[in-house]
Amino acid sequence: MDMAEEAREFFAANPDIEVLEAFVIDVNGVPRGKWIPRERAIDVLTKGMAMPRSVYALDVWGRDVNAAGLAEGTGDPDGICFPVPGTLSRVTWLSRPTAQVLLQMHTQEGESFYADPRQVLANVLQRFKAAKLTPVVATELEFYLIDPVRSALDPVRPPNTRDGRWHTGQTQVLSISELQDFEEVFHGISTAARAQKVPADTTLRENGPGQYEINLNHVPDALAAADYAVLLKRIVKGVARASDLDATFMAKPYGTQAGSGMHVHFSVLNEKGENIYVGEDGPSDALFHSVGGLLESMGESMAIFAPHQNSYRRLRPSEHAPTYASWGFDNRSAAVRVITASKPATRIEHRVAGSDTNPYLVLAMILSAALAGMKEKLSPGGAISGDDHAVNHEPLPTNWDYALQRFAKSSFAYAALGPKYRSLYTACKQQELSEFSLRVTDVEYDAYIRTV
């Protein structure tokens, strides 16, 4: 079905729709776009919509990053954005009848635009296609429900529940009653996911106060898997707001509570549809080589897996957030967990990225590393037992500045993302880092203003 037919069928089946939200996903994973009145929606969906190319080079505050080279000195030209097939759907959490569609950008010459994170991942998948391989991918997203009322002295707090306000010392992991307390929210998330064809699976209570996790089903299309992750984040935030709550995918909203990760599960199929990670007597050499590739490039990839100042607060020992480039069998303290409980479902779980990441870029780095490991037949070394990280396991960067320096010089990032995108991403993050260097925190005032 072409886009014109899909659009006509959708609006015929949804005659009440008044407006279309059309958006791209920027470097930080933030949706940015426009509201289109119904009368113009089909025209936009079939002929495309102009947006400035510089939308892909904004910092997290939404400001142009001139060093990225897409805004200042260029005339800030437009690209043409076309809909991603299958993403035209209803927005169920708004009072006004609204539809949405995810867009991808092309140049005026009709070529895919290099700065679109979706295109960055598409380029990686072309390398898999050339090798006659297909990744099968799923993500798990952790997030916090929080009180929408905030202040400078009380910037984040758990939501009210039926039994009163949470105490931040509570954990209640895997509690069914905690899911029931927010039944309306999770029912709304489930309804929206079905309406938008997002394959949401298990929902569970996580470790922190008001922290939850939603898992997405495996799909043999990594681009779709990343689409589903960004759409799920949008669903969770929208439904929470409609329920008079907020939801945050910030990596570490509470300093003393669990951080929120985005774990990536994947395997690889050959031309026959066989899982190449399955060997005769356990995991195959291809799996071990993939793990070797993941560990080899992990330190250089941390600026993608931990893209914000707050991201590095999550990377602490004993937090189920890895601090070493290590791997293990069914071991959640390792950066890479090899899962073999079901032979046909043998797969790798990459546990490094936070929920605050851009899913397209995370998958691009992970899949590039796995493919490089297979091509170069890299060895992962020995598996860890428990949380016993040996001296030969590389400590991962736990400092944003250092991680960015490594990324900016990384030959792996150069090959995985392309030189222009590596430079663009570095420029965006350097601008954010510079802003943080100008902000004096309340902790510094508390410690030093009268003491030293």
PyMOL commands that set and color helices and strands:
alter all, ss='L'
color gray80, all
select helices_A, chain A and resi 3-13+38-47+53-56+66-68+117-130+176-181+183-195+222-242+285-297+299-305+311-314+343-345+359-376+400-408+411-417+419-437+442-448
alter helices_A, ss='H'
color red, helices_A
select strands_A, chain A and resi 19-25+31-37+49-52+78-83+89-91+98-106+134-146+160-161+164-165+200-205+211-216+246-248+262-269+278-279+282-283+327-329+336-339+347-350
alter strands_A, ss='S'
color yellow, strands_A
deselect
rebuild
show_as cartoon
